[in-house]
């Protein structure tokens, strides 16, 4: 009888495999990797080989390094300027959004004040509104104050992250024990010192998660710079590569699709690196608060 119970217990704890779910996940993985494989393979081809060969296989001369050099030096190195602009928008915009979301979310989670429920409802409403719906009103507002076609027209809207504020708010409620804050106050620690010496360390996974979301949003930002900027010297990589793609489609223009593809490959390398570096913080940040001790 005991052997039967032990055997049934082992069978019950053994993870069950589903062929259907495995096949579905394999299709999702394939769907995600095929475009990346096409991008890497196409970046190794010359302009002529792009249209005379199968997209998912190497053919013709291996031109990856030549394409990279042409991309970096084409049009007096404008790609590097677009890359620098993107870094500026990400560091200032995404960094500022993460900082403001951390400060605001922590304050909302750990302090009580009149109208807190109204603020919570307002944040949820802001999350529900798509960013594209606010782009035109933001452009009209910035045009009245003379900030269009400047870096601030891209940076300032990026500083507002309702979703990041909500994530920090929810995370701070579970990650920071009230008893720990009360003990710090009894020891004479002020609110600012308590935040930077105690709370910020406990919020590190949540801050990393919000920061990663903000970095991805700023790096892939397209519609806002498109309507705000008219000077190519201020373009981010998303707008600049699209400009190259349109130049190659003009009548009598020389196609530069190999440079567009290579530029796209160089563009995704930093964001993939950010994902790999911050992956463990991102995962722990998403899981935090799901189980309350």
Number of C-alpha atoms within 10 A of each C-alpha: 6 7 8 9 10 11 11 12 11 11 11 10 8 9 8 8 8 9 9 9 10 11 11 12 12 12 12 11 11 11 11 11 12 12 12 13 14 16 17 19 20 27 29 24 26 21 17 12 19 19 10 10 14 12 16 14 11 18 17 13 10 15 17 18 12 15 22 20 14 17 22 18 13 13 9 9 13 18 22 15 19 21 19 16 18 22 19 16 23 24 17 17 26 28 20 20 27 27 18 17 26 26 16 16 22 24 16 21 18 14 8 9 8 7 8 13 10 10 12 14 11 13 16 14 11 14 16 11 10 9 13 12 9 12 18 15 11 17 16 13 13 17 14 9 8 11 16 21 20 17 17 16 21 26 21 14 16 22 20 18 23 18 18 27 25 23 20 28 23 18 25 25 16 17 18 19 13 11 9 13 18 13 11 15 14 10 9 11 15 11 13 10 13 17 18 11 12 15 20 18 12 17 21 17 24 28 24 20 25 28 23 23 19 26 24 16 16 25 23 18 20 17 14 19 22 17 16 24 20 13 9 14 13 20 29 28 27 21 20 22 22 13 14 16 18 14 16 15 13 10 7 8 10 10 17 17 22 25 24 21 24 27 24 18 17 18 18 14 11 13 16 11 11 14 17 11 11 15 15 13 18 23 14 15 22 15 13 17 15 10 7 7 5
